[in-house]
Amino acid sequence: MTISIWRYSHLALAVSSFAFILLASITGIILAFQPISEQIQPYKSADFETATIAETLSTLKKSYSEIIDLQIDANDFVLASVITENGESKTGYINPKTAQFLGNKIEVSPFFQWVTNFHRSLFLKSTGRFLVGLCSFLLFLIAVSGSVLILKRQRSFKKFFSKIVNENFNQYWHIVLGRLSLIPIIIITITGVYLSLEKFNLLPTYNTSHNINYDAISESPQLELHNFPVFKNTKLSEVKFIEFPFSDDVEDYFTIALQNREIVVNQFTGEILSEFNYPLVTFYSELSLNLHTGKGSILWSLILAIATANILFFIYSGFAMTLKRRKAKLKNKFKKDVCDYVILVGSENGSTLPFANVLHEQLLHAGKKSYITEMNNYTTFIQAEHIIILTATYGLGDPPTNANRFLELLKTTKQSETISYSVVGFGSYAYPDFCKFALDVDSAIQLHFKQFLPVFTINDKSVDAFKQWTNAWTEKMQVPVKIAEDKLTSKPRLTNSLTVIHKTEVINNPDSTFLLTLKAKKAKRFVSGDLLAIYPANDYRERLYSIGKVDGNIQLSVKYYDTGLGSNFLNGFDLGDTFKARIINNAAFHFPKKAANVVMIANGTGIAPFLGMLDANIKRKNVHLYFGLRTKQSLELYNSQLESYLQSGKLSRLEMAFSREIESSYVQDLLLKDEVFIAKRLKNKGVLMICGSLTMQNGVLTILETICKKYQLEALSLYQKNGQIQTDCY
Ligand SMILES: Cc1cc2nc3c(=O)[nH]c(=O)nc-3n(C[C@H](O)[C@H](O)[C@H](O)COP(=O)(O)O)c2cc1C
């Protein structure tokens, strides 16, 4: 069963019942405050837990001329109906040990009565009651289908409550609050259905009546009330209701409803004349009522109010997400078999669709015949010359639902081999398998068609990155495509306020590089290897910097360019200045928790995350660092930090390569020199982390491939797949 079936069920249930759920939720929130308003009254006596029936009845007898009945309510208030010495009839709360009258019985206010009636039946009598019961059941199904969606998203029961990535406000809070309110909502709905079944007499009934042998009733031996063994041995807290004998006639008796049974007691001798246990149905009915209404517990009433308020948010956020998904539709002007360009889209939540649509519109605008469709609709395209695939990744590097059959279709569909293709992956660094499905598609499609551009990956829907790709594509294809940012840009949420607490001067550095230390206002959780996203022009243009977490602060290493948007922005700050940015979790480039041996390979500013990781290496794991810079003077910027890590044992070995010294060398040369050591590290499950320029990364990967072959290790791709080789290059 695919995720979409659950999603459509979830949505269909919500759409069909939303008006009732809305009304029931609003009234439910109001009603949660009724039990609270009762419980805050000062009628619960401190003596309640210790008082016995004997004590209470004997004091009551002394204080009032007649007692009609006694009731213990859900709040543990003792409610008595009595007739005073003056013949006045009173119903109110008493102290069970002193019989002191504490206050008159609380009557439910007309407002709460009105809301209760509306909540129960919408003033539609039986029809209304039925609809409310049905809507309770539908809400239960919505909660179940929602839980399945979360399970599918989180991939296992164990991870049901694990952290989720905040990519979108509505989606994030829909899931976070959904998980928190799940149990209360399930309880509210099941008890709601139960209470409806009870109202329609659909629950099993049991014949419960006393069987008293009136011939055997005797007035002797007569005992005082407080000496009745059953009264002495029964606490008031076990009692629900006591009905007093109607007259002094021996055939009239006490009827006492206890928590689990009802007993009948001879008013002269205290003998138990008859008893029966309540059927389970009675217990469930009472439990359902208390759980559904919050009676008897302020805490539970508050939980009910919050869970019910969350339902209102789910209605709003659920519809907002659906509208967003539906807004971006794929529309075609030409039939598939007359088009030269085919755009295939893989998207789960719809955010990739606007990118694909913008591209499609531009191609049409340029006079090209373009056809756009979902990846699962892949079929023969008779005239196609070029296929562009834009796809997101889900789960653990899996395809989105509308692309889950693509790889299979690719194998079975016969298509002209002269077609060229380009793949653009949409993903997020927050997931370990960054754009994995796009990479898989690229590998698979290579077997059928010609690659036009290397696979291009985009983090977090970056418009800037998409523009970079379209520029490269346009230049090579010679088709004018101009991306209108306003159609794609949604303003990034800059959640982190950062203050500059240390900055080195660019002019003092031979490579125009500076270190910038920033203090985050809120202690947001981040680790070295995460990325800092800044928006220098306050528009869609995003610049990412690798974070080193040093002494709890963010340390960046920035190369200054005269015309560089990001480096000029950061270099313009003085100590104490504050600006807003966004920290992106870069799960694929965190210091490995499990590996005992780590090899770090960096050039230039790529050292930044490693400085933070070394700072955090309090377990003194074996870490070797290969670091490439231009000159020995370039090292001055980092020297004191690296020296202190070496001295404290956080760094085991440092190997430097200087490209502009007389004996010029690069990190690749250092690795070749140490090939035996590197081969051993790979073989023994060590992790190699590479950070810096893409040119350096490509050079290093080539060397590693050679080492793998020479020492008969596994293929390099296997080490990349199992996370033993991690890269963060730009
Ligand atoms: C549950 C979930 C799982 C994801 N898994 C991955 C992943 O494994 N790798 C990745 O790069 N991105 C992953 N992403 C990020 C999406 O691919 C990314 O946000 C994409 O832009 C969404 O596009 P769409 O809205 O068109 O579906 C995941 C997102 C979600 C919500």
The ligand as a Tripos MOL2 file, in Angstrom:
@<TRIPOS>MOLECULE
LIG
   31    33     1     0     0
SMALL
NO_CHARGES

@<TRIPOS>ATOM
      1 C1          9.8690   12.7360    5.3080 C.3       1 LIG1
      2 C2         10.9030   13.3690    4.4350 C.ar      1 LIG1
      3 C3         12.0030   12.6330    4.0590 C.ar      1 LIG1
      4 C4         13.0000   13.2030    3.2540 C.ar      1 LIG1
      5 N1         14.0960   12.4630    2.9430 N.ar      1 LIG1
      6 C5         15.0740   13.0320    2.2150 C.ar      1 LIG1
      7 C6         16.2610   12.2930    1.8930 C.ar      1 LIG1
      8 O1         16.4260   11.1270    2.2540 O.2       1 LIG1
      9 N2         17.2200   12.9170    1.1740 N.ar      1 LIG1
     10 C7         17.0910   14.2190    0.7520 C.ar      1 LIG1
     11 O2         18.0000   14.7460    0.1350 O.2       1 LIG1
     12 N3         15.9740   14.9430    1.0460 N.ar      1 LIG1
     13 C8         14.9720   14.3790    1.7560 C.ar      1 LIG1
     14 N4         13.8520   15.1020    2.0440 N.ar      1 LIG1
     15 C9         13.7400   16.5030    1.5810 C.3       1 LIG1
     16 C10        12.9250   16.6550    0.2940 C.3       1 LIG1
     17 O3         13.4160   15.8660   -0.7320 O.3       1 LIG1
     18 C11        12.9780   18.1140   -0.1130 C.3       1 LIG1
     19 O4         12.3960   18.9060    0.8880 O.3       1 LIG1
     20 C12        12.2960   18.3830   -1.4340 C.3       1 LIG1
     21 O5         12.5650   19.7250   -1.8220 O.3       1 LIG1
     22 C13        10.7870   18.1890   -1.3200 C.3       1 LIG1
     23 O6         10.1880   18.3080   -2.5800 O.3       1 LIG1
     24 P1          8.6210   18.1200   -2.8030 P.3       1 LIG1
     25 O7          7.9250   19.1340   -1.9270 O.co2     1 LIG1
     26 O8          8.4000   18.4010   -4.2470 O.co2     1 LIG1
     27 O9          8.2500   16.7370   -2.4370 O.co2     1 LIG1
     28 C14        12.8560   14.5450    2.8190 C.ar      1 LIG1
     29 C15        11.7330   15.2810    3.2040 C.ar      1 LIG1
     30 C16        10.7710   14.7120    3.9980 C.ar      1 LIG1
     31 C17         9.5700   15.5370    4.3960 C.3       1 LIG1
@<TRIPOS>BOND
     1     1     2 1
     2     2     3 ar
     3     2    30 ar
     4     3     4 ar
     5     4     5 ar
     6     4    28 ar
     7     5     6 ar
     8     6     7 ar
     9     6    13 1
    10     7     8 2
    11     7     9 ar
    12     9    10 ar
    13    10    11 2
    14    10    12 ar
    15    12    13 ar
    16    13    14 ar
    17    14    15 1
    18    14    28 ar
    19    15    16 1
    20    16    17 1
    21    16    18 1
    22    18    19 1
    23    18    20 1
    24    20    21 1
    25    20    22 1
    26    22    23 1
    27    23    24 1
    28    24    25 2
    29    24    26 1
    30    24    27 1
    31    28    29 ar
    32    29    30 ar
    33    30    31 1
@<TRIPOS>SUBSTRUCTURE
     1 LIG1         1 GROUP 0 **** ****
